[in-house]
Every structure is written in structure tokens, then in C-alpha cells.
Amino acid sequence: MISRRQTLAGVVAAAVGGPAIAGTTAAAEDCGGAVFSPGGPDAGHYGAAEGFPVSQPWLEPKYRVGSFSHFDALFTTRRIKRAATPWRFKRAEVDFHYTYRGTRSSLVDYLARNPVTGLLIARDDEILFEHYQYGRTDRDRLASQSMAKSITGMLIGIAIANGAIRSVDDTAETYVPGFRGTEYGKTPIRDLLHMSSGVEFGEEADDERDLDRLWAGLMGSRLGVVGRYLDLAKGTVGSIVQFNRRIAPPGTRFSYASIEADVLGMVLHHAVGKSASDYLQEKLWEPIGAEADASWLVDAQGFEVAHGFFNAVLRDYARFARLLAHDGAWDGKQIIPAQWVIDATSLRPSEAFLAPGKADATFGYGYLLWLLPGARRQFALFGAYGQRICVDPTSRLVMVQTSVDQRTEVWRLWSALVEQFGKG
């Protein structure tokens, strides 16, 4: 999750640089049932009059549509190449309505009320609904925000299965020499995945200076003379280990902290000996038949910012969601170990502090994934400003939403979809 304060927007704005990626989309699959709308709710507020500009400050409402769909035109990113042979979804027509605030609503009604750039609903290999707003299309790479954390978590599981990381109980300093002797270095990988390191990092409080300090360190060498944290341009490891005060034992207290995904990103890089993007392309993007190139923001030292800012087309997000719905299997081949996906979306008796209603007022927390309440195993990827991927493994139902502002109706929609289409 990114800071919602404008201080961060100003810090990131100065990090602009690097070329956009060329040749990013394969011949797109037949988009037969997809719908493309030139407008959307409050389109004027989000920059319609100026053609949804791609500009700075990119978090300002009028720049979000353009910037959230052309992130690599603003920032330095690394390319994740599409699959040599794309895997294709089928399509099915469905009739769906639900009740919202006492009124019968359709998916079109939902889109008319919510600032969604893309919405896709699929059940296993069939797309049930695909719609784009604000002039976005199936060729646009749409920003994940913090949904990228969950991708990082799955890559850690693959690295463990491949023997590059020995155990989820290993500490971070086992793999990253620069973490040795630090509090994050002494923290087990499991507790980093659960955001329960016990290391002090303020992000969700009103004062988000820690997140600003982290950003200044990660992006600092590209900043120029900007902001009060310029002197904290420390490089990736140095940016992380400046936070070195333990306030709780590992594995005892949940505290949402984007930095913990960045610790894991460095563990992954050192363990597998290649960039997170290259590892993702090899281990996930190619095996699931991604139809388009993706991109991932890199910091001043060229490391992927593991806590956010991955960018992909909507159907490729849906392919990843389908993989998770099958507990890591893809058409008979196990891409992510099934037990890893189950462990990532379930809690042990000793982890009651991570349960729905405990980690958060509503949701629980697994391995960099949010757990939905209720007896049925369901989980979701969250990103700031309304980015959501929801997964119901029982029925293989998934929903992908990209957005420019956050609304709560998405959960009423998802629960109604599971009620109608979620028969296992």
C-alpha cells in the first residue's frame, strides 16, 4: 500500500525517468465479449476533459486514470515478457443481478456507481464479464498497487519448492548479507509473510513518515533536491535496515508494513540469483500463458519494489487469479506448490491474531494475502485506490477489478457473485 499523503506523491514525482517499454502486447486474444466505455462515473473529476492525461503528480485524481494505466511511461520499470504461446479464456454469457441498498442492481449499475477502469469476472476457464471504463482497453497495463505483494509471496513459495530458499522458518539474514545483525535480518520469513515481524514501522497511522523515509531511500539517487528526507538516500538494503527497533517478538502481532515485502524481495533476489521480474517471467508468466508483457517498478539500484507497482493487462491478472483458484495448478501442472497456496490462505491455531476480525476489523491475513471472513476459504489481493483480485477456490470463481478510487460496494458485489456462481 502506498501513502495517501501528498508528501509521498511529491517525492515519487521527482523519480521520473527511464524509457517506456516498447512492444508490450501480443496479438490480443479475441475480446469478443469485452465492452469498452469512453467514460465512467465522475469522469470530469478524473481528467476526461484533458483526455485522461499521463502526468505528475500522478496521484492527483485527474491524473490517476492515465497514470495508473501507463505507469511505465512515468517511471523506470523492468519488463516481464509475455508467454511464447498465450493461453486463451473461453467466454460465457450470464444473467446476474444483486441487491445493493435495497435496490436491484446489475453489473452495469455497479460500474455506473464505481470509478472502475476494468472489471473481469471468470469461473475457471470462462470469462463471464469483462468491461473497461474511462477509455481504457484490454491493451492497457493497469497498476496493481499493493497487489504486487501477493505476487512476491507466491515467488517466495516457488523459490522454497525449488530449493533456492531452504525453509519458511529461515531468517532473512540467511540470504542477504546486508541484513546480518539487524532486526529485520533476525526475522523468520514466515513472520515477514504475515507482516508480524515485530519491527517498528509506521504506515497505517495518521503520520506516515516511515513510509516516506523508506521511499526516499529506495528512490533517492533519482530524486534531485526534493523533500526533507533527501539525506536518507541509502540504497535498497540501507533503506530497509534503518528501521531497526523491535517492539514485539516475531510472530505475535500483525502490523501492516509494506517494508516487509521489500525485505522478502531482497531475500528472493539473493536466493535465486536473478531479478524478481526474470524469476516471475520464468516461473509464472510463461507457464500460465500470459498474453501481454507486464512491467514492475524498480528502485534506484535496479531492484523491483516488491511491495507494489506491478502492471499488467486485465486478463493476465485473471490468469494469475485462476492459478490461485486452482491452488497453484495450471491445466494439470503444479506451478506453485499446492500446500504453499493452502498455507498462504489458511491459519494455524497459533496464528489466531491473524484471523478475520483480528488482523483487521473485517479481514484476516495470510502470506501477503488478505483472508475473507466466513467458513468458506476465500481470499483477496488488495491495492490502494480499489485494486482487487478476489478468489473462491471452491468454485474457481475469480474477480479482477482495477480502479482509481476505493469503494466498499465491491464486497457486496463479490459476496453476491459467490452466492450465485459459487457452487463447488
N, C-alpha and C positions, 0 to 999 in steps of 0.2 A: 504494500500500500504506500502511496506517496503522500507527502504532506499536502494539506489543503491550504496552507498559508502562502501568501504571495511572496514571502522571502525566498522560499524554495523555487518558485517559478522564476524569480529573477536570477537566482544562482544558476539554474539549469539553462536559462536563455543564453547565457554567455558561453555555454559549452558547444554552441552550434558549430558544426564543421564536419568535413568528410563527405564523400560523394554519395549520392543516392545509388541504389543498386539497379543495374540495368538487367533487362531480360528476366523478369522475376516470375512470369506466369507461363505455364504450359498452355497448350491449346485447351481451354477450359472444357470441362465435361458439359454435355447438353444440359442447359439450365432450364429446360422445358417448363417446370412448374414455378420457377422463381419469379418474383414480382419486384419491379424497380420503381420506386416513387421519387419524384424530384423534390418533394417537400417533406414535412413532418411537423409535429406539434411545436409551436413557438419557433418556427423556422427563422424568423427575423432575429430572434434573440441569439441564435446560433450561427449567424453570419450569412443568411441566404442572400441578402441584398448585395453582398460583395462576392458572391459565388463560392461561399464556404472557403475562405482563404486559408492557406497553409502558411502560418506566420507565428511570430512571437508577440507577446508572451503566450505560449501555446496552451496554457490552462485557462485563459480568459474565455468565457462562453462563446464569443463569436469566432474563435479560432479552433474550438475543440473538434468540430466535425472534420475540418480539413486536416488538422494536425494529428488527430487520432487515427486517420486513415492514410497518412503519408508521413509517418514518423521518421522514416529513414531519409526523407528529404531535408530534415532539420538536424538530425544527429548522426554521429558515426555509428554504424551498425555492422554486424557481421552476417553474411549470407548463409542460409541453410538451403541447400539445393533441393529442388523438387525430386520426386521419385522418377526413375527412368521409365517406369510404366505405371501411370496413375490407376488407382483402384476406383471403381465407379459405384456411386449410390444408385439404387433404383428409386422410383417415385411412386407415391400412392396418394389418392385423394381421400380426404377425411371430412367429416362434418363434426365440428366441435363448438360448443358454447359453454359458458360457465357463468356463475353469478358473482357479481362484484358490487358491493354496497347496495344489495337488494335489486340490482338491475341485471338483466340478461345481457351478456357481452360475448362478442366474437373475438377472434384474433385481430381482425381489422380494427375493432373498437379498442383493443389493448394498444395497438400501435398508434392510434389517434390520440391516446392519452399519455404515452410514454416516449421520451426522446431517445428512441432506439435507432441505431444505424443499421443493424442487422439482426434478424431473428430466424433461427432454424430449429425445427423440431424433427427428430428422427426416431424411428424404432428399429433397432438393429440395422439392416442394410437399406431401409427405405426412408427417404425424406418425406415427411408428412406436410411440411410447411417451410417455405423459405421466402423471406421478404426483406427488402432493403429500403431505407428511407434517406432523406436529405441528399439525394443524388448519388449515394454510394452504390457500388456494384459488387458482383462476385469476383472482380479482379482486384479489388482494394484489399491491401493488407491492413487489418484492423487491430488496434492496440489491445494487448492483454491486460495492461497494468499488472497488478499483483497475481493474476492467474499464472504468471510465469513461475511463481514459487512452486506450484504443484508440479510443473514440468521438471524443475530442479529435483524435487523429491523423487520422482519416478526414475530419473537418471541415476540418482544415488542407489536405488534398488537394483537397477541393471548392473551398475558397477560392482555391487556386492555379489550378485549372481555370477558375474564373470571373474570374480576373484581379485579384482583390482583393489577393492576395499574388503578387508577380511571380515568385519563384523559391524553391526549397527551399535555395538557396545564399545567399539574403539573410540578413542578421543580424537579430536580434531588435530592436535599436535602430532599425532602419529604420522600424519601425512603432510603437514605443512610446517616446515622448519621454522618459519617466522612466527608461528603461534606458540612455540615452546615456552613454557613457564608462565603463560598468560591465562587468565580465567576462561576465555573462550577456548584456548588450546586445551585446557583440562576438562572440557565438557564433552560427554559422550555424544556421538552422532544421533542416537535416538532422541536425546533431550533437545538437541538443536532442531530436529524434525518436528518435535512437539512444541517448539517455542517455549521451552521450560528450562532454559539454561540456568536461570537464577542470576545472570549477569545484568546489572542495571543498564537499561536503555529506554529512555522516554520517547514514546511515539504516539500513544493514544491520548495522552493528557493534553490540556489546552496549550501548554508550552511544548513545542516540538523541536526544541533546539538540538537535541541529539540527532534527529534525522537530518537536519540541516548540516550539522557538523560532519556526519557521515558522507553526505552528498558532496560537500566542499572538498573532502579528502579524496573521494573517488574520482571526481571530475576536475579537480583543482588545476592540473597543469594545462587545462584548456580554458581556464576561466578569464585570465586577464585580471585587471584590478577591479574586482567585484566583491562586495559583501564583506561582512565583519569576520568571516571565517577563512579568508584567503590564506592566512598563515598556516592553516591546517592541511595544506595540500601534501599529503603524506604517502601517496601511493595506496594500493589496494590493501595489503596486509597492515600497513601502518594506520590506515583509516579505521580498520576494524579493531586493532588491539589498543587503540587509545581509550576504548571503553573497557575498563579492567577492574571494576568494582563489583564484587559478588555480594548479593543481598539475600540469596536463598540457596539452599542446596539444589543441585541439578535434579530435575525430575520431580519437583514438588509443587511448582506454581506456574500457571500459564500467564504469559505476558506477551502480547502481540508485538513482535520486534522484527522488522524487515531485515535487519543486520544478520539475523541467524541464518537466513537463506544465503546471504553473501559468504558467511563462514563456510557453509556447505558447498557453495560454488567453488571456493578455493580448494577445499578437500577433493572435490571431483576433479578439478584440473590437475592437481598434483598426482592424484591416484591413477588417472587414465593416461596422462601424458599428452593430452590434446585439448583443444578448446571445447567448451560446452556445446558450441554450435556444431562443430565437426562430430562430436560424440552423438549429439541428437540426430544429426543427419544420418549417420551410420546405423544407429540402434533403434530409431523410431520413425523418422520422416520417410526414409526409403522403405522399410518393412510395411508401413501402413499405406503405401501408395499415395503419398501427398501429391496433389495436383499442381501446386504452385511453390515457388521459392518463399521462404519465410525470412525474417531478419530478427536480430537481437541486439539491443543497445550494448556497446562496450564502453568501459571506463577509460580513463586517461592512460592506463597501462595496457589496454587492449584485452582486459578480461570482461566476459559477459557480466552484466549487472544481474546477478542471479535472483534478485528479489522482484524483478519486474521488466516491463518494456520489451517483451517478445511481440512479434507482429506476424499475423498470418491471415489468409483468406478464411471466410466463414466455414466453408465445407471442410477445410483441413482441421479447424478446431473440432468440427463434428466427427471427423475420423479419429482424432485423439480421444474424444469422449466415448466413441464406440469401443475403442480399445479398452478403456477403463471399465465400461459396462460389461465387457467380457472378462473382467479380472485379468487383463493383460494378454489375452489370447487374440490372435488375428487369423481367422479362417484356418484354424487347425494348428497354427504355430504359436508357441508361447513367446511373446516379445518381452514382456515384463513378467517376472515370476508371479504366479497367481497368489502365492502366500504373501508376497510383498504388498500387493494391492489390497488383500484382505486385512493384513496388519495395518496398512496405512489408513484404512477406513473403519477400523474396529478398535475397541479399547480393552485393555486387560483390567482385572479387578483393582490393581494397584493404581490405575490411572483415572480414578473417579473425578479428579479435579479437571479433567479434560472433557467431561461429558457435556452434552447439550444442557444448557441452563447453568453450567458451572464455568466453563471456559468463557462463555458469552451468555448474555441474558437469554438467548434462544438457541444458539448453535454450539456444537462441540468442536473439537479439533483433533485431527489425526496427524499423519505425516504431511505437513504443509497442505492439508485439505480440510475443508470445513465439513462437519458431520451434521446432518439434519436430524431434528428430533423425531421420536417415534420408534416403534419396534422394528419397522422395516429398515433395512440398511440402504440408506441414500446419502449421497454426499455431493459437494459442490466446490467449484473453484470460484473464488471471489477476486474482483479487481475494482479499484476505485472508479467512481462515476458510473457504476452499474454494469460492469463487465461480469457476466455469469456463465458458467457451464454447470448444468445440473445433470446428475446421473442416477438412474434407478437400475441397479444390476439385475433385479428380479425379472423385469420385463424388457431390459435392454433399451429402455426409453431414455433419450437424452435431449437436452435443450441447450442451445448456444445463443447468448444474447450479447451484443456489443452496443454501447450506449455512450451518451455524452453527459448524462446526469443520473443520479441514483433515485429510484423509486421503490416503494415496498410492494406494489401490486404484483411484482414478478413472483413472489412466493404464493400468492393466491392462484396465479396462473399455473405455476408448476404443480401445486397440490391437485388442482382440477384435472390437469393433464394425466397425472399418475392415477387419479381415480377413474378416468375414462379409458385410458390406454395401457394402464399398468398391470394388466392381468399377466401373471407369470406363465 
